[in-house]
Amino acid sequence: MSDGVEGNEERRRTGDAAVPEPQGVPEPRPGGPEAAAEPEPAPATLVKAGTADRTEAGAGAKADEPPTGHADAAAPDASGTPADAPPDSPNAPDAPDAPDAESDGIRYERLPDAPPPILDGVRAKPPAPPGLATLVAAAVTALLSGLLLGDGLAVNALILALPLAAAAWFAARQAGRRPRRSSLCWGAGGLALLAVPVWSDAEWPTLLAVLAAAGLGALALHGSRKWSGVLLAPLGLVLAVRRALVWGWRGVRERTAGGEKDLGPLLRSVLVAVVLLVVFGGLFAAADQAFADLLGSLVPDVDGGSGVPWRLFLAVLGLAAALAVAHTAAAPTRWDGLGPGPGRARGRVEWALPLVLLDLLFAAFVAVQAAVLLRGEDVVRASNGLTYSEYAREGFWQLLFATVLTLAVISVAVRVAPRSGPRDRLLVRAVLGALCLLTLVVVASAVRRMDLYMGEYGLTRLRLSVVAMEVWLGVVILLILAAGVFGARLLPRAVLASAAVAVLAFGLASPDKLIAESNLDTHRAGRTLDLGYLSGLSADAVPALDRLDEPLRSCALRSIAVPEAPWYATSLSQARAHEILTARPVRDHPCRDILTDDISPSVR
């Protein structure tokens, strides 16, 4: 035995290969010989073979004790070899993890390491705790959110955007990041979209504009260029909230621990300023009614009761949003790294045959549409017995879905297109270019159909929205055609920019005002006026409906709500409608018969 131990020591000194030391074997029992070397702790998971039990490997993990009656059995050393037999002796076991006949039959196997989280490859390292300027900007955002957002959206959306942008700016500068020109352009576009709630009173264009502004802001913070980054950037802001709150708390703790950057003096200064303003402002308001009216119009009215919890919730929401924006500006997630690679290229016949047949189908449809649009209503009546307006309404939705499906087909076809040489590129451009051009004709046919239908029955919110959607899809197809000629590197951002421009134009056009004017025009032409539908529009429609004769005017305007709101929650349309209704108040007329029987059939 001594010869074997001395041989092991000699091999260690001379650098010869030693017997491998497996992880997770039992330690020597008390009184046994010392192990030659302590095994390193194993981070991998060890599992009992043949069972579902799992244990974490670590230094000093002990195996079960031998059964009673076998206390004289030799304890294994750290190499897995019995202590009374040299490693090269025939008594050594064949494998370290094979149990001997008298053991409990347990052996351990190494499980593969768990894969890393999907975001580890794209998420930046945690930034340093936020500085004083970032924390102040976040606090201002929280305060303004609680004070201004409880009464609706108007110019307060733009006011809140300023401290949000300041928080992002300060956090990025502290982290050593400088904004790109593209990020500044996206940020300016987001601010421009917030002009829609300032201009319009309708809720649906305002909601679209706010969502689009959030999307452009997320893109400005992340700096994404690919489809994955453009689509996932808004999600990045939501996922950053939890980490941002912890990050902000770390910054507050560091700033309240004393030192040069202590927040204590600033907080005390703000508290003293608030007390002075409240005391002297109250005295001046009590001394002069004009000053009291001015102060009441400028200072938000924080009502009691149920309003206080709601405003506290808005303040917390504003704080979380500001910290998420600042954290993303300091350490953005690179969503571009999650984009799928190009698909497996297909052969020319496998790829081109379905698309060529689809091109032929589109061409046949376009030829039929040309005949119908040129020859008019007689062809429609002769072919299917429908009126021209019924024919237009019936086919629009199918053409809209066909346009969306065509975009999906193009995206899949580009991913698996053949790309082995110039001939393949020419084939791709020819087949997909023809499909895009034919799709543009389908878009024009769909828009023409809805135009004919709206000319017969007037505009509604749904009709106007789907027409705007169809026109934007046509713009997307034009961008795809341009990408086929000039390259697709800018296509994702170009599509997003076109969507933002469309939302901005849609909101500034005051859709409810367009709807009211269109219905009045059809009414002057002798068609039925749906006064019940028009009375459900927003304040944007008041200037148009004000031109109706009585009692139609009063019946249309009576149901349109123009609430008294503070200056920061009043849009320009609301202010204009309030002026009109103040100058010419709504009269008291019995409107039941007018709204139901005489001129108000069901909405078509």
Secondary structure, 3 states (H helix, E strand, C coil): CHHHHHHHHHHHHHCCCCCCCCCCCCCCCCCCCCCCCCCCCCCCEEEECCCCCEEECCCCCCCCCCCCCCCCCCCECCCCCECCCCCCCCCCCCCCCCCCCCCCCCCEEECCCCCCCCCCCCCCCCCCCCCHHHHHHHHHHHHHHHHHHHHCCCHHHHHHHHHHHHHHHHHHHHCCCCCCHHHHHHHHHHHHHCHHHHHCCCHHHHHHHHHHHHHHHHHHHHCCCCHHHHHHHHHHHHHHHHHHHHHHHHHHHHHCCCCCCCCHHHHHHHHHHHHHHHHHHHHHHHHCHHHHHHHHHHCCCCCCCCHHHHHHHHHHHHHHHHHHHHHHHHCCCCHHHHCCCCCCCCCHHHHHHHHHHHHHHHHHHHHHHHHHHHHCHHHHHHHHCCCHHHHHHHHHHHHHHHHHHHHHHHHHHHHCCCCCCHHHHHHHHHHHHHHHHHHHHHHHHHHHHHHHHHHHHCCCHHHHHHHHHHHHHHHHHHHHHHHHHHCCCCHHHHHHHHHHHHHHHHHHCCHHHHHHHHHHHHHHCCCCCCHHHHCCCCHHHHHHHCCCCCCHHHHHHCCCCCCCCCHHHCCHHHHHHHHHHHHCCCCCCCCHHHHHHHCCCCCC
